[in-house]
Structures are given as C-alpha cells and as structure tokens.
Amino acid sequence: MRIWTLHPKYLDPQGLVALWREALLARAVLRGETKGYRHHPQLLRFQAQAAPRAAINAYLSSVLAEAESRGYSFNRRKIGPIRVSVQIESTVGQLRYEWQHLMGKLSARNPSLRRRWRSVAMPEAHPLFTIKLGAVEPWERQRRGV
C-alpha cells in the first residue's frame, strides 16, 4: 500500500489508478470494514487524526479531482462527504524519499513521464499535507537505493 504524500499530478496512469484503489482500501480499513491492513504503517498518519475517516475522504477527493482532470471516470460515490477541513503534517524528508521512489518506478514504467518531471527540484505535496522540516517519517519502510 502506498498512500503518497506527493501530489497525484506526478503519477502515471497506472500509479494514479493504484493510488485510488489503495486509498479506497485504506478507507475501508479506517471504517472497520476489513480485517487486513489494520496495522499498515501508511495508515498511522490517518489514524492519528481526530477524524481519520474525514482525513481519508479529503485525501481521496484530491485523487478524484486529479483523475477527473485527466478524463478518468472514478466513482465519486465511493468516497464519503468532506465535512471538515483537514491538514496532516509531513516532512521534507518524506516528500524527497517518495520523490526518489516515484522516479525509480517511472524509470521502468514510464520513462517519458520521468523525463517530464526530472527537472523538478522539490515536488508539490498532496493538498492534504502541510510540509515541515524533518527526516523521512518514522513509519516509512525505507528501501535501499531509493
């Protein structure tokens, strides 16, 4: 499961569809609708919120907006209402780690998109996240070479 801190605009088609599905799975976990993935580290930042379901709904709404801007027809009824304004803090280190991870994926999956983004020095974060100074988040399972 990868719930990106990066803005979804950077994802290739496969990545955006995967993000939608994985965030919907995260929503199901947060709603207690599945037994799997309940302790997945990617969920910790949502579970730490006063309103975890509102946070994942807000996350999904931005993914949906990106999908619609590309002409995709994701089912908007799959996400709940956005009732409160939610912001989650993350770190520059996390954003940079994910950027390197995505660039590695794009090298193999979509080299032309990687070339498009290669000059980006500091990527934008998903609108749900406020970025502060700091290292990679403690919950991140870091891979070598990323």
N, C-alpha and C positions, 0 to 999 in steps of 0.2 A: 504494500500500500504506500503510495506517495501522494501526500496532500501538500502540494507545492506552496512555498512561501512566495515564489516568483509569480509575477503577473502572468495569467494564462495566455496572453498575446504571444508569448515566446514559444509556445508549444506547437509542435507539428500536429497534423490531423490525428494521428494515432495517439499522441500524447494527450490531446485535449479530450478525446473520447474516453481514454483510460482514466483521466482525472475525473470526468463526470461520473463514471461508474464507481470509482473508488471513493469519491466523496459521498455518493449515494449510499455505499456500503457503510461508510463512517456514520452517516446519519442514522441508518438502521441500527448500528451498534449503540449509538447515543440514545436511541429511543427504546433500547432493550428488546429489539425485535430479532436478534440473532445471538447465538452463543459464542460464535467465533470472533476473533479480533478484539475482544473486550479489553485486552491489555496491550494492544499495539501502541508502540511509542509515539506514532504520529497523532494519536488521539489525545495525548496528555494535555496539549495546549488548549484543546476544546473542552476537555473535561474540567480543566482548571477555571473555566469561566463561570460566572454567576448563572448564566443561561446558556449551557452548552448547545442545546438544540437551536437556539436563536443564532448562535455563532456559526454553526454548520450551515444553517439556512442562508445566512448572509454570505458565507463563502460560496455556496452553490449558486446564489443569484449572480455573482460576478462571473462565474464559469459559464452560466447560461447566457449572460449578456455577450460574452466573447463568442460563444458558439453561434448565437443569432447574428452577430455582426459578420460572421463568415457564411451565413446562409444555411446553417445546420438547423435541424428541427428537433431539438431536445424537448422532452416532455416537461413543461414548466409545472405541471400539476404534481410532479414528483417531489418538489420542494415545498416546505411549509411557508407560512407567512413570515415576513420580516417585520417584527413588531417593535424591536428596539434597535438602537444604534449600537453596534458592537465594534470594538477595536481590540486586537490582540497584539501585544508587543513581541517582536522577534529581533534578531541581531544581524548586524552587517556580516558577521562570520557565517551565519546560517545562509543568508542570501548568496554570498560568494560561493559557499560549498555547493549549494543547489545549482548555481550557475555552471560551475565546472562539471557537475554531474549531468546536467542537461546537455552541455556542449559535447560531452562524450557520447551520449545517446544519439544526438543529432549527427555526429560524425559518421556513425554507422547507418542510421536510419534515413537521414535527410540532409546530405551534405550541402545542398544549395541553401537550405534554411540556416544551417550553421554559418555559411559564408555571409549570409544577410546580417546575422547578429554578431559576428566576430569582433566588430569594432566597438561594441557596447562595453564601456569600462565598468559601469555599475548598473545592473539591471533594475527595473522597477519592481516593486513588491506587489503582490495581490492587494487589492484595495482594503481588505480586512486587516492587514498588518501595518503596524507602525514600527519602523525600523530604528533601533538604537545601537550604540556601540556595543561590541561584545563578540565573543568567540562563537563557534558552532554550538548550537543548543545541546545541552547535556543528554537529551533524549535521542538525538540523531545517532543512527548506526552508521558510522563512517566507514567507507570502503577505501582501501588502498588505491592510490593512483587517481583519486577524484579530488 
